[in-house]
Amino acid sequence: MLKVDNLTMRFGGLIAVDNVSLTVGEREIVSIIGPNGAGKTTVFNCISGFYKPTDGAIEFKQMAIHGLPDFKISRLGMVRTFQHVRLFNSMTVIENLLVAQHRRVNTNLLSGLFKSPSYRKKEAEAMDRAAYWLKKVDLLPVANRSAGNLAYGQQRRLEIARCMVTEPKLLMLDEPAAGLNPKETKDLDDLIVSLKMDFDVSILLIEHDMSLVMGISDRIYVINQGAPLAQGTPQEIKDNPDVIKAYLGEE
Amino acid sequence: MSKKVPFALFCAGLTVILAFPILGLNLEHKGTSLVVTGADNWTLIGVLVAALIVFVTQLLKSQIKATYQAVKPNFGGLIQRLPGEDKRKLISKLVLIALIIAALVLPFFTSRQWPDIATLVLIYVILGLGLNVVVGLAGLLDLGYVAFYAVGAYSYALLSQYFGWSFWACLPIGTLLAATFGLLLGFPVLRLRGDYLAIVTLGFGEIIRILLNNFTSITGGPNGIGNIPKPSLPFIQFEPNFEIVWLEFGRRATDGGVPFHKFFDLPYDSSLKVIVLYLIALALAVITILIIQRLIRMPVGRAWEALREDEIACRSLGLNRTAIKLSAFTIGASFAGFAGSLFAARQGFINPESFIFWESVIILAIVVLGGMGSQIGVMIAAAIVVLLQELTAEFDEYRLLAFGAIMVLMMIWKPQGLLPMKRPHIKLKQE
């Protein structure tokens, strides 16, 4: 589904990402791990179109997408979350989900001004879809609160729900468990698995929480200082001496 | 169906019973006694048509309702509804209706100076609300807003001078033309941000003014364009033959219409033309308010808000920021064109001096004073600013001083503006 070939990103003299290749298949959970500053988020930014990669090819659903503007990539069905939660803080929870469905509702000015039947129908559908996902991530009771006032864990879940109302094929999560307590991390674990099993979504995950990563990943890529270090199943990664060295230092 | 026919017949009958004595029978003085006389045929036909309409709508009530009711897809048994009315909304609606009625009736009881100033206030209300869309809602600082105002004013002035087109034909043209200018300007400059955007728009405002000043062969340059006709109103007459008559409110007809006082055989009243213009301005201002109120609640309004809050998140969700900003810029510009045509009609004479940078500042000041994004605040601020300008005309040299002092005091006491925006939130109703 997603295929990244020899991705390279330079900022002036600094090589942030060096020849990284990865693939994500249908209904697969793939994780990218690595020490802080390894270039994981830069890889995300390149794939989602926020950065224009210096070199390399990115294919999504057999279509070359490198160089496309970010909003077009997102419309193809690839949506991401952010390391630091980015919600529309002064808008309510439900409005956050309505904005995300901008492409689905009737944005024709005239039908909106006169509330045409098709406009009402589309708005009602958007509301229903939003309510459905709020229920799914357990935020229905706070639907009419402003997003900025939610607890941190709730904000994280809202961000995932906001991605899911766009009905993506590939969901990219940038450190979704950061700042969550163990109970919330467990719920997140269940949510991600359910997204894959029940909604046919592939997931590309950046995460530092090793128990989460090892528990749910089908495959793992390890990046160190911008360059690929290892790849394989969770068990292979756990046993890889290079990975242990990068994480724990040499004996 | 079988039950509906008698009910619809009953409703139609009721309409006739109620309407006929009220409209169809007149009491007239004959000497010392009152005599009941029947009204003319047109009234009777009107009553019958009304009864027929009632009959048909009652008969098809459920079908009409069904087409207008949204189909509700059912996700997991949750039933949601679109935002509905609650009590506060009702109260604010009643207040609004009371205000509109007062605004409709008052000009007939004041001296003619007041409706004239009120028209100017309404023009600035439209301008303020339009700029509010760009600055307050979409967060784009536009310092050249007056350019679109000029486009609207000049399009009416030129079209009426060269082609003799009427106000009502030029109003939509002026609006569309201003929107087109907004689109053309917005396309290249909207990738700029904040201060840079402000400077480019400022430059654009000056370009338009200088262009109007120097295009002497068409616009008359600094001499401007005079004799711009006041808007006429259509009147449908049935006798002697069925036609639409354009009533004018000046002493003599200039625009191929009929003077109002001659048509109705009334003595000429010079204040009437001011009042009519005021009423037209009022109608246009109300239309502006209604349109913008809908816009805020529509997807495009939500997108403006979201884009102002977090552009990166918007992009990641597939929102095209250029298109959304452009829509705000274009819609804002079109309201300026709207106001511009009205301004040309009120003044009767325009020249580039009316569209200097200072005007942009005034309009921006109205938005800031009123509270960015707040509609009622902008309306109050427009009234304050215009009245201040008109009433202190004698102390011309101190006017700017007073204006500056008010601005400074505002920023100290109410940095958010008179009435900070309270955006209507869409609510999820849970059952």
Interface residues (C-beta under 8 A of the other chain):
Chain A: S48 F50 D70 F71 K72 S74 R75 V79 R80 F82 R86 L87 F88 N89 S90 M91 T92 I94 E95 L98 V99 A100 H102 R103 V105 N106 T107 L109 G112 L113 P117 R120 K121 E123 A124 E125 M127 D128 R129 A130 A131 Y132 L134 K135 L140 A143 N144 R162 C163 T166
Chain B: T67 Y68 Q69 A70 V71 K72 P73 N74 F75 G76 L78 Q80 R81 L82 I291 R294 L295 M298 P299 V300 R302 A303 E305 A306 E309 D310 I312 A313 C314 R315 S316 L317 G318 L319 N320 R321 R423 H425 I426 K427 L428 Q430
